[in-house]
Amino acid sequence: MIQHQAQDVIKAEIAPADHADVKALLDLCAQHDGLALAVNVDNLTHEPGNGFLYYRGGQLIGVAFLFGEWTIEVIGAIHPAYRRQGVGRRLLDAIKNYCRKQAKEGLTIIGVGGWEAGKAFIHAAGGTYTLSEYHMELATTDIKRPAVWRDGLTLRQATPTQAAQVSGIAIQAFGDAEEEVAPWVAKAILKPARRFFLVTLDSSKAVGCISTVAEGDGQVDITAFGILPSFQGKGLGRQVLTMTVEMLLAEGSQRIGLDVETENSHALGLYQSCGFQQTRVDHYYQLQL
């Protein structure tokens, strides 16, 4: 733990025993800001460095969640009554120190939606804007299948022993670094709320991947959706997304969401044509370590 004043303590891990207090703080912030933080506390990986907690006099007044392997993404919230008192800055300093000690390659902070207080803090911290993402949610249950439908295209849930295969497809589809993707998939595939699917064509070759994660209260998000470059532009992505949505609706999902970069016009058009609509925009800022 890191101690700043007699009553101020920063804890560098969010353990299961902390979840109730964290949820209560997030609920309080959501009511005050009119915007919920897009984090499912129950889905956190239980290990040091998954997040930071800021206590004053034994009360939890700040939380930051850390995601990623070598490039860390952080999203956080401060109790409304304790904002503009240096709590966020001290939390961020602790996170930077952690990243430096762990030889992390980069740090990105996420500003959610139109949260003005969060954006002001990010700018004050010296954040450099990198990109924005729309969060989109399915706005209809009247799912229309594409005109061309391949019966040989299937989704097969991947097992933990297939984590490397999922990673290999994701790396090719997204162009991300292996050292970032492979460890994440290996951990995520073990979580009960997370499922990875291999997209197979004609019962043999895996041509893509897609993942779903249950966020609680009937909310499911679609992530890690990609088709191998040599199979793109053939309508497979539209069918895979349609099949995934049909599966989730059949399972009783009440809300289905996904994220897409605002500059990715092709993917944005695909998602809109499949019934998804924008609900908020998140902004990503790079920070110096």
C-alpha positions as CSV (number, residue, x, y, z in Angstrom):
1,M,0.0,0.0,0.0
2,I,1.0,3.6,-0.6
3,Q,0.3,6.2,2.2
4,H,0.1,9.9,1.5
5,Q,-1.4,11.4,4.6
6,A,-2.4,9.8,7.9
7,Q,-5.8,8.9,6.6
8,D,-5.0,8.5,2.8
9,V,-4.0,5.0,1.5
10,I,-3.7,3.7,-2.0
11,K,-4.1,0.0,-2.6
12,A,-2.6,-1.5,-5.8
13,E,-5.1,-4.4,-6.3
14,I,-8.9,-4.8,-6.5
15,A,-9.7,-8.1,-4.6
16,P,-13.0,-9.8,-4.6
17,A,-13.6,-8.5,-1.0
18,D,-13.4,-5.0,-2.4
19,H,-16.1,-5.5,-5.1
20,A,-19.1,-4.3,-3.0
21,D,-17.4,-1.0,-2.0
22,V,-16.3,-0.5,-5.6
23,K,-19.8,-1.1,-7.0
24,A,-21.2,1.3,-4.5
25,L,-18.8,4.0,-5.5
26,L,-19.5,3.5,-9.2
27,D,-23.2,3.7,-8.6
28,L,-22.8,6.9,-6.7
29,C,-20.7,8.4,-9.5
30,A,-23.1,7.3,-12.1
31,Q,-26.0,8.9,-10.3
32,H,-24.1,12.2,-10.0
33,D,-22.7,12.3,-13.5
34,G,-25.6,10.7,-15.4
35,L,-23.2,8.3,-17.0
36,A,-22.2,4.8,-15.9
37,L,-18.6,3.6,-16.2
38,A,-18.4,0.7,-18.6
39,V,-16.7,-1.7,-16.3
40,N,-18.1,-5.0,-14.9
41,V,-16.3,-5.4,-11.5
42,D,-17.2,-9.1,-11.3
43,N,-15.2,-9.8,-14.5
44,L,-11.9,-8.4,-13.2
45,T,-8.9,-10.6,-13.2
46,H,-7.9,-11.3,-9.7
47,E,-4.2,-10.3,-9.6
48,P,-2.0,-7.4,-8.4
49,G,-2.1,-4.5,-10.8
50,N,-5.7,-5.0,-12.0
51,G,-6.6,-1.7,-10.4
52,F,-6.0,0.9,-7.7
53,L,-8.1,1.9,-4.8
54,Y,-7.9,5.2,-2.9
55,Y,-9.1,5.3,0.7
56,R,-9.5,8.3,3.0
57,G,-10.1,7.6,6.6
58,G,-11.1,4.1,5.7
59,Q,-13.6,5.2,3.0
60,L,-13.2,4.3,-0.6
61,I,-13.2,7.6,-2.6
62,G,-11.4,6.7,-5.8
63,V,-10.9,3.7,-8.1
64,A,-8.9,3.0,-11.3
65,F,-9.2,-0.1,-13.4
66,L,-6.1,-1.3,-15.4
67,F,-6.4,-3.4,-18.6
68,G,-3.8,-4.7,-21.0
69,E,-0.5,-6.5,-20.9
70,W,2.3,-4.1,-22.0
71,T,0.3,-1.1,-23.1
72,I,-2.0,-0.3,-20.1
73,E,-5.4,1.3,-20.5
74,V,-6.9,2.9,-17.4
75,I,-10.4,4.1,-16.6
76,G,-11.4,5.5,-13.2
77,A,-13.8,7.4,-11.1
78,I,-13.5,9.7,-8.1
79,H,-16.2,10.3,-5.4
80,P,-18.0,13.5,-6.4
81,A,-17.4,15.1,-2.9
82,Y,-13.6,14.5,-3.2
83,R,-12.9,15.8,-6.8
84,R,-10.5,18.6,-7.5
85,Q,-8.6,17.7,-4.3
86,G,-5.7,15.9,-5.9
87,V,-7.1,12.4,-5.5
88,G,-7.1,11.6,-9.2
89,R,-3.6,13.0,-9.6
90,R,-2.2,10.9,-6.8
91,L,-3.9,7.8,-8.2
92,L,-2.4,8.5,-11.6
93,D,1.0,9.0,-10.1
94,A,0.7,5.6,-8.4
95,I,-0.3,4.0,-11.7
96,K,2.6,5.6,-13.5
97,N,5.1,4.3,-10.9
98,Y,3.6,0.8,-11.2
99,C,3.9,0.9,-15.0
100,R,7.5,2.0,-14.8
101,K,8.4,-0.7,-12.3
102,Q,6.8,-3.3,-14.4
103,A,8.5,-2.0,-17.6
104,K,5.2,-1.3,-19.3
105,E,5.5,0.2,-22.8
106,G,2.7,2.7,-22.6
107,L,-0.2,4.2,-20.7
108,T,-3.6,5.2,-22.1
109,I,-6.3,6.9,-20.2
110,I,-9.9,6.6,-21.4
111,G,-12.4,9.5,-21.1
112,V,-15.9,8.1,-21.1
113,G,-18.7,9.8,-23.0
114,G,-19.3,13.4,-22.3
115,W,-17.9,13.4,-18.8
116,E,-16.6,16.9,-18.6
117,A,-14.8,16.5,-15.2
118,G,-12.9,13.5,-16.6
119,K,-11.9,15.3,-19.8
120,A,-10.6,18.2,-17.8
121,F,-8.5,15.9,-15.6
122,I,-7.0,14.2,-18.6
123,H,-6.0,17.4,-20.2
124,A,-4.5,18.7,-17.0
125,A,-2.5,15.4,-16.7
126,G,-1.0,16.1,-20.1
127,G,-2.9,13.5,-22.1
128,T,-2.3,13.4,-25.9
129,Y,-5.4,12.5,-27.9
130,T,-5.0,9.3,-30.0
131,L,-8.5,8.1,-31.0
132,S,-12.2,7.8,-30.2
133,E,-14.6,4.9,-30.2
134,Y,-18.4,4.7,-30.5
135,H,-20.1,2.4,-28.1
136,M,-23.1,1.0,-30.0
137,E,-26.0,-1.1,-28.9
138,L,-28.5,-3.2,-30.8
139,A,-31.6,-1.2,-31.4
140,T,-33.9,-3.9,-32.8
141,T,-34.7,-7.5,-32.4
142,D,-35.9,-7.7,-36.0
143,I,-32.7,-9.2,-37.4
144,K,-32.5,-9.4,-41.2
145,R,-30.1,-12.0,-42.6
146,P,-27.9,-11.0,-45.5
147,A,-29.1,-12.0,-49.0
148,V,-26.2,-14.3,-49.4
149,W,-26.1,-16.9,-46.6
150,R,-23.4,-19.6,-46.4
151,D,-24.6,-22.7,-44.6
152,G,-20.9,-23.8,-44.3
153,L,-20.0,-20.8,-42.1
154,T,-20.2,-21.8,-38.4
155,L,-19.2,-20.5,-34.9
156,R,-17.4,-23.0,-32.7
157,Q,-16.7,-22.0,-29.1
158,A,-12.9,-22.2,-28.5
159,T,-11.5,-24.1,-25.6
160,P,-8.5,-22.9,-23.5
161,T,-6.3,-25.3,-25.5
162,Q,-7.2,-23.2,-28.6
163,A,-6.2,-19.9,-27.1
164,A,-3.1,-19.7,-29.4
165,Q,-5.2,-20.3,-32.5
166,V,-7.6,-17.5,-31.5
167,S,-4.6,-15.2,-30.8
168,G,-3.0,-16.0,-34.2
169,I,-6.2,-15.1,-36.0
170,A,-6.7,-11.9,-34.0
171,I,-3.1,-10.8,-34.6
172,Q,-3.6,-11.2,-38.4
173,A,-7.0,-9.7,-38.5
174,F,-6.2,-6.6,-36.3
175,G,-2.5,-6.2,-36.9
176,D,-1.8,-6.1,-33.1
177,A,1.4,-7.2,-31.4
178,E,1.6,-10.9,-30.4
179,E,3.0,-10.0,-27.0
180,E,-0.1,-7.9,-26.3
181,V,-2.8,-10.2,-27.7
182,A,-1.6,-13.7,-26.7
183,P,-1.4,-13.2,-22.9
184,W,-4.7,-11.4,-22.9
185,V,-6.5,-14.2,-24.8
186,A,-4.9,-16.9,-22.6
187,K,-6.3,-15.2,-19.5
188,A,-9.6,-14.0,-20.9
189,I,-10.6,-17.4,-22.3
190,L,-10.6,-18.9,-18.7
191,K,-13.2,-16.4,-17.4
192,P,-16.7,-17.8,-17.1
193,A,-18.3,-14.6,-18.5
194,R,-16.1,-14.6,-21.6
195,R,-16.5,-16.8,-24.7
196,F,-14.3,-16.9,-27.8
197,F,-15.6,-18.5,-31.0
198,L,-13.6,-19.6,-34.0
199,V,-15.3,-18.9,-37.3
200,T,-15.0,-21.9,-39.6
201,L,-15.8,-22.2,-43.2
202,D,-17.0,-25.5,-44.7
203,S,-16.3,-27.3,-41.4
204,S,-12.5,-27.1,-41.7
205,K,-10.6,-23.8,-42.0
206,A,-10.8,-21.2,-39.2
207,V,-11.2,-17.9,-41.0
208,G,-12.0,-15.5,-38.1
209,C,-12.8,-15.1,-34.5
210,I,-15.4,-13.3,-32.3
211,S,-15.9,-13.0,-28.6
212,T,-18.8,-12.3,-26.2
213,V,-18.6,-11.1,-22.6
214,A,-21.5,-11.0,-20.2
215,E,-21.5,-7.7,-18.4
216,G,-24.3,-8.4,-16.0
217,D,-28.0,-7.3,-15.9
218,G,-28.6,-8.9,-19.3
219,Q,-25.9,-6.9,-21.1
220,V,-23.5,-8.7,-23.4
221,D,-20.7,-7.0,-25.4
222,I,-19.2,-8.3,-28.6
223,T,-15.5,-7.9,-28.9
224,A,-12.4,-9.3,-30.7
225,F,-14.4,-9.6,-33.9
226,G,-12.1,-10.1,-36.9
227,I,-11.9,-12.0,-40.2
228,L,-8.5,-13.1,-41.7
229,P,-7.4,-10.6,-44.4
230,S,-7.6,-13.1,-47.2
231,F,-11.3,-13.7,-46.5
232,Q,-12.3,-10.1,-46.0
233,G,-14.6,-8.4,-48.5
234,K,-16.7,-11.6,-49.1
235,G,-19.6,-10.9,-46.8
236,L,-18.4,-13.2,-44.1
237,G,-18.3,-10.5,-41.4
238,R,-21.9,-9.5,-41.9
239,Q,-23.0,-13.1,-41.5
240,V,-20.8,-13.8,-38.5
241,L,-22.2,-10.7,-36.7
242,T,-25.8,-11.7,-37.6
243,M,-25.2,-15.3,-36.3
244,T,-23.7,-14.0,-33.1
245,V,-26.6,-11.6,-32.5
246,E,-29.1,-14.3,-33.2
247,M,-27.4,-16.6,-30.8
248,L,-27.3,-14.0,-28.0
249,L,-30.9,-13.1,-28.5
250,A,-31.9,-16.8,-28.3
251,E,-30.0,-17.0,-25.1
252,G,-32.0,-14.2,-23.6
253,S,-29.6,-11.3,-23.8
254,Q,-31.5,-8.0,-23.2
255,R,-28.8,-5.6,-24.4
256,I,-26.1,-6.3,-27.0
257,G,-23.3,-3.8,-27.4
258,L,-19.9,-3.3,-29.2
259,D,-17.3,-0.7,-29.7
260,V,-15.8,0.7,-33.0
261,E,-13.3,3.4,-33.8
262,T,-15.1,6.5,-35.1
263,E,-12.8,6.6,-38.1
264,N,-13.5,3.0,-39.1
265,S,-16.3,3.9,-41.6
266,H,-16.5,0.3,-43.0
267,A,-17.1,-1.4,-39.7
268,L,-19.4,1.5,-38.6
269,G,-21.5,1.1,-41.6
270,L,-21.7,-2.7,-41.1
271,Y,-22.8,-2.4,-37.5
272,Q,-25.4,0.3,-38.4
273,S,-26.8,-1.9,-41.2
274,C,-27.1,-4.8,-38.7
275,G,-29.3,-2.7,-36.3
276,F,-26.7,-1.1,-34.0
277,Q,-26.9,2.5,-33.0
278,Q,-24.4,4.8,-31.2
279,T,-25.0,5.4,-27.5
280,R,-21.8,7.2,-26.5
281,V,-18.3,8.1,-27.6
282,D,-15.2,7.4,-25.6
283,H,-11.9,9.2,-26.1
284,Y,-8.4,7.7,-25.7
285,Y,-5.4,9.7,-24.5
286,Q,-1.8,8.7,-24.3
287,L,0.2,9.7,-21.2
288,Q,4.0,9.9,-20.7
289,L,5.5,7.4,-18.2
